[in-house]
Amino acid sequence: MSKYIWILFIFSSISVADPFYGEKLARENPTFSADTEIAMNTENLTACNISLPQISRYLPAKLTQLKFIGVLKKEDKYKAILMDAQKQLFDLQVNDWLADELIQIIDIDLKSIRYINWQTEKNCESPTPVILKL
């Protein structure tokens, strides 16, 4: 009886430690591969060494897919109003960070939004702002 238990432990440990586990997943699920995993992790790399703030905004769509429809002004503060394809509204303020795209909102006035796309920026010392007009 004890021989069978030892044989069971040996064979079960060998079958669990499969060195081709990742390849088996890639064959079963064509969307999984180690190369795409690495590519997805390097997607947000930038040439500039920036530290993201603790507070960042999440938008379900990319900023370029949103339509800039207006600006709200309350005292001296401006909020940009954006709309997506499903007609859902979003607001952005100065110094908001869109962490998914590494975008920093730097200025909002009555006719435009100025932001820095750190993902594509080459010059870290004096970044070129992108202007989104109403």
N, C-alpha and C positions, 0 to 999 in steps of 0.2 A: 504494500500500500504506500509506504514512504517513497519507494522508487517512482511510482506514478506521480506523486506530488512534485518531486524534484524535476521530473521530465516535463510536467505541466508548467512549472515556473520557468524552465529554460526555454521552452518553445514559445511561451507567451511573451517573454521579454525580447526574444529575437523578432517576433512578428510585429511588436509595437515599435521597435527602433528601425523603421524603414528609411533607409537613406534616400530613397527616390520619392519621398512623400510629396515634395513640391512639383515634381514632374507628373505625378499621378493627378494632382489637382489641375495642372495645366492641360492635361489630356481630357479630363472630365469637364472642366469649365474653361472654354476658350478665352473668356475675358480675363482670367487670372494668369499672370506670368510675373516673374521676378523683374523683368525689364520694364514692364509697365508700372510696377510698384516703385521702382527707382525713378522713373520719369515723372510720376505723380508727386513724389516727394521733392523733386528739384524744380517743380513748376513755380514756386514762390520765391526762388532765389533771386537776389538782386546784386548788382555790383557795389552798391552802397551798404555800409554797415549801419543799419538803422535799428533803433529799439522801438518796438511797438508799444504804445501806451496800454495801460490796463483796460481802458474803456474803448471799445471799438464797436462799430455798427455792423450789422449783418443785413445784407440785401439779398433777396432770393434770386435776383438776376444781376448780370453785370451792369456797370454804370452806363456803358455804351448802348445797352438794350433798353434803358429807361428814357422816357421823354420828359424833358425839362419843361414844366407847364406854368410855373409861377414862383413868386417870392413873397413871403410874409415878413412884415417889418413890425417888430414890437419894441418900442423905445429905440435903442441903438443896435439891437440885434436883428440879424436877418436869418431867415430859414428858407432854404430852397425846397420847393415842392416838386417831386418827380412822380411819374405814373408809369406802371408797367403795362404789358399787353392785356392783362386781365382787369385793367382799370383800377388797380389797387394803388393807393397813394403812399408815398414815403417822404419824410422830411430829413434834410441834412443841415447841419450847422457848421460854422467855422471851427476848425480843429477836430472835426470828426475823422476817424480812420475807418476805411473799409478794408478790413484785415484780409479778406479773401483775395483782393486784387492789389493790395499794398498801395492804396490811394489815400492821400491826405488832402482834405478840403482846406484850402488856405485863405480863400476870400469869397464872399458872396455880396453882390450889390444888386440893384434893382433890375439889371439886364443880363447878368452873367454869373457863372460860377467859375472860380479858378481853383484848379487842383493840381497836385503833383502825383504822377504815376511812378512810384519808386521802382516798380518792376521793370520798367523800360528805360529808366533814367541812367545816363552814362556819367554825367558830371555831378558828383555829390556835393561839391562846394557851393555851386550856384545852379540849382536845378531849374529847368525850364518849365514854367507852369503851362498847363493845358487850359484853354478857355472854352467853356461850354455856354453858348449864347442862348437867350430866350427866343 
